[in-house]
Amino acid sequence: MIKRRGAAILKGAVHGPAMTYGLITACCLLFVIGPVSGLNTEYGTGDAILSAQSDYFTRWGVIPKELTAGRPHTLLTPLTALFVHGSWLHLLGNMLFLYVFGAMAEEGMGRLEFALFYLAAGYLALLGYAAAHADSDQTLVGASGAISAVLGAFLRLFPRARVTSIFPFLLFLPLRFPAWMVLVFWFALQWLAIRSAPPGPGVAYLAHLIGFGLGFLYAWARFRGADRVKRRKPVKPAGPAATEGESQP
C-alpha cells in the first residue's frame, strides 16, 4: 500500500492512470471469459474444460522450444501471454501488484510511454526466459515479466515512497517501509527462489528477474538527467501481494 495525501482523491479517481486500469481490465475480462476461470459454461466440464484450457495455453502462451526455433506464428506469443493467467490466484496477485505500483510509474512516464514500456519489457522478459530454456516445451503465461519491469522502474523513480507491506514471518502485521527496501527484498527472494526451484512447471522466476532488470535500467537511462521523478499528484493505495509467472504443463 502506498500512502497518498491531499485533497486530490476525487480528482485522481477521474483523471487516474488510465493505462494501468485498462491493462487490469483487459487481463480480468479475458480471464473471466476464457476457460481457466470456470465461469464460462461454453467450455463444458470435466475433460472438456481441461482440454480447452490446454489448447488455450498452447495457442496464446509462450512455448520456448517453438519460439526459439523461429516459427512465425509464435513471434506474437510473448505479447499475448501477458494477458493470459493460469489461475485466479495468479491473476489476482499480478493485478494487485500492477494496481499498487503501476499508477505512480504511469504518472512518472506518461500514459503512452508507460503502455509501450509495459508491453516491450514484458515481451523481452518472456523472450529472455525462452532463450534460457530453449529446449522447454512447457507453456509460459502471465503478466509477471511486465509487472516486474514496473517494479524495477518504480525502484528507480520513487525509491523513497512509503509502502505498507504484510509479511507472513512478521505475523501479517501491516508495516510501512521505503519502496527501495521492499523491492530489493522482493528481488532477493526471486533470486533465491530461482536457485532452489525444481525443474518443470512452476513459477518463472527468471522472467521476473529479467523484467525487473529491464525496468530499472530503462528508468535509469530515461530519467538519468533528473534526480528523481517528482510526483505530480497522489495515487490510490492498495495492499501488496505476490506476483507470479506460471509455466503451465
C-alpha positions in Angstrom: 0.0 0.0 0.0 1.4 3.4 -1.0 0.3 6.3 1.1 -1.5 9.1 -0.6 -2.1 12.6 0.6 -4.0 15.8 -0.1 -7.5 16.5 -1.4 -6.8 15.1 -4.9 -8.5 11.8 -4.2 -11.6 12.7 -6.2 -9.7 14.3 -9.0 -7.4 11.2 -9.1 -10.4 8.9 -9.4 -11.5 10.8 -12.5 -8.1 11.6 -14.0 -6.3 8.4 -12.8 -3.8 6.1 -14.5 -5.9 5.1 -17.5 -3.4 2.6 -18.9 -2.9 0.8 -15.7 -6.6 0.5 -15.2 -7.0 -0.5 -18.8 -4.4 -3.3 -18.5 -6.0 -4.6 -15.4 -9.5 -4.6 -17.0 -8.2 -6.4 -20.1 -6.5 -9.1 -18.1 -9.5 -9.6 -15.9 -12.0 -9.6 -18.7 -10.0 -12.1 -20.8 -9.6 -14.4 -17.8 -13.3 -14.4 -17.0 -14.4 -15.2 -20.5 -11.7 -17.8 -21.0 -11.7 -21.5 -20.0 -9.5 -21.1 -16.9 -11.9 -19.1 -14.8 -14.5 -21.8 -14.8 -17.2 -19.2 -15.3 -17.8 -19.7 -19.0 -20.1 -22.7 -19.4 -19.4 -22.9 -23.1 -16.2 -24.8 -22.4 -18.1 -27.6 -20.6 -16.9 -29.5 -17.6 -14.5 -32.3 -16.7 -12.2 -33.5 -19.5 -13.7 -31.0 -21.9 -12.7 -27.9 -19.9 -9.3 -29.4 -19.2 -8.8 -29.9 -22.9 -10.0 -26.3 -23.6 -7.5 -25.0 -21.0 -4.6 -26.9 -22.6 -5.5 -25.6 -26.0 -5.9 -22.1 -24.7 -2.4 -22.0 -23.1 -0.8 -23.6 -26.2 -2.4 -21.1 -28.5 -1.8 -17.9 -26.6 1.2 -18.8 -24.3 4.9 -18.9 -25.0 6.4 -22.3 -25.7 10.2 -21.7 -25.6 11.1 -24.5 -27.9 8.9 -23.2 -30.6 9.7 -19.6 -30.1 13.4 -20.0 -30.3 13.0 -22.2 -33.4 11.8 -19.0 -35.1 8.4 -20.2 -36.1 6.5 -17.2 -37.4 3.2 -17.9 -35.6 5.0 -17.8 -32.2 6.5 -14.4 -32.6 3.5 -12.6 -31.0 3.0 -15.1 -28.2 5.3 -13.1 -25.8 2.7 -10.3 -26.1 -0.5 -12.5 -26.0 0.9 -14.4 -23.0 0.9 -11.2 -21.0 -2.9 -11.3 -20.9 -3.2 -15.0 -20.1 -3.2 -16.3 -16.5 -3.1 -19.8 -15.1 -5.4 -19.4 -12.1 -7.5 -17.0 -10.0 -4.6 -16.6 -7.6 -2.1 -15.9 -10.4 -4.4 -13.3 -11.9 -5.3 -11.5 -8.6 -1.7 -11.4 -7.4 -0.4 -9.9 -10.6 -3.2 -7.4 -10.9 -2.8 -6.2 -7.3 0.9 -5.5 -7.8 0.1 -3.7 -11.1 -2.6 -1.7 -9.3 -0.2 -0.7 -6.4 2.9 0.2 -8.4 1.6 0.8 -11.9 -0.3 4.0 -11.1 2.8 6.0 -10.0 5.0 4.5 -12.7 2.5 5.6 -15.3 2.3 9.0 -13.7 6.1 9.4 -13.9 6.4 8.2 -17.5 3.2 9.3 -19.1 0.4 7.1 -20.4 1.6 6.2 -23.9 5.2 5.7 -22.8 4.1 3.5 -19.9 2.0 1.3 -22.1 4.8 0.9 -24.6 7.3 0.2 -21.8 5.0 -2.4 -20.2 4.4 -4.3 -23.4 8.0 -4.1 -24.6 9.5 -5.1 -21.2 7.0 -7.9 -20.9 7.8 -9.2 -24.3 11.6 -9.1 -23.7 11.3 -10.8 -20.3 9.4 -13.7 -21.8 11.8 -13.8 -24.7 14.7 -13.9 -22.4 13.2 -16.7 -20.4 12.5 -18.7 -23.6 16.1 -18.2 -24.7 17.4 -19.5 -21.4 15.1 -22.6 -21.7 15.2 -23.1 -25.4 14.6 -26.8 -25.1 11.5 -26.5 -22.9 8.1 -27.3 -24.3 6.3 -26.0 -21.1 3.9 -23.2 -21.8 4.6 -19.9 -20.1 1.8 -17.4 -19.4 1.2 -14.4 -17.2 2.0 -10.7 -16.9 4.7 -11.2 -14.3 7.6 -10.2 -16.5 5.9 -6.9 -17.4 4.8 -6.2 -13.9 8.3 -7.0 -12.6 9.6 -4.3 -15.1 7.1 -1.9 -13.5 8.6 -2.7 -10.1 12.1 -2.1 -11.4 11.1 1.2 -12.9 9.4 2.2 -9.6 12.5 1.5 -7.7 14.4 4.0 -9.8 11.7 6.6 -10.0 10.2 6.5 -6.4 12.7 4.8 -4.1 11.6 6.7 -1.0 7.8 6.2 -1.5 6.4 4.6 1.7 4.9 1.1 1.0 2.7 -0.7 3.5 3.6 -4.4 3.4 2.4 -7.6 5.1 4.9 -10.3 5.7 3.9 -13.8 7.0 7.1 -14.1 9.1 6.1 -10.9 10.9 2.7 -12.3 11.9 1.0 -10.5 9.0 1.4 -7.1 10.7 1.0 -4.2 8.2 4.2 -2.3 8.4 5.4 0.7 6.3 8.8 0.6 4.6 10.6 2.7 2.0 9.9 1.3 -1.5 13.6 0.6 -2.1 13.7 -1.7 0.9 10.6 -3.7 -0.1 11.6 -4.0 -3.8 15.2 -5.0 -3.0 13.8 -7.6 -0.6 11.4 -8.9 -3.3 14.3 -9.1 -5.8 16.4 -11.1 -3.3 13.5 -13.5 -2.9 13.3 -14.1 -6.6 17.0 -14.6 -6.8 17.0 -17.2 -4.0 13.9 -18.9 -5.5 15.4 -19.3 -8.9 18.4 -21.1 -7.4 16.3 -23.6 -5.5 13.3 -24.1 -7.8 12.9 -27.6 -9.2 12.8 -28.2 -13.0 9.4 -28.4 -14.7 6.2 -26.5 -14.4 6.1 -23.8 -11.8 6.9 -20.1 -11.3 9.1 -18.4 -13.9 11.4 -16.6 -11.6 13.9 -15.8 -14.3 11.3 -13.8 -16.2 10.7 -11.8 -13.0 14.4 -11.0 -12.7 14.8 -10.1 -16.4 11.8 -7.9 -16.3 12.9 -6.2 -13.1 16.3 -5.5 -14.5 14.9 -4.2 -17.8 12.5 -1.8 -15.9 15.2 -0.4 -13.6 17.7 0.1 -16.5 15.1 1.8 -18.7 14.0 4.2 -16.0 17.7 4.9 -15.1 18.6 5.7 -18.7 15.4 7.5 -19.4 15.4 9.8 -16.3 19.1 10.0 -15.5 19.1 13.7 -16.2 16.8 14.2 -13.2 17.4 13.3 -9.6 14.1 11.5 -9.4 10.7 11.9 -11.0 8.5 14.2 -8.9 5.0 13.1 -8.0 2.5 15.5 -9.5 -0.5 14.1 -7.8 -1.3 11.2 -5.4 -2.4 7.8 -6.4 -4.8 5.3 -5.0 -3.4 2.9 -2.4 -3.7 -0.9 -2.3 -2.3 -3.8 -0.4 0.7 -5.9 -1.6 0.6 -9.4 -2.9 3.0 -11.9 -4.6 3.4 -11.7 -8.3 3.9 -14.9 -10.1 4.5 -16.1 -13.6 3.3 -19.6 -14.2 4.6 -22.3 -16.6 1.6 -24.4 -17.5 2.0 -28.1 -18.1 
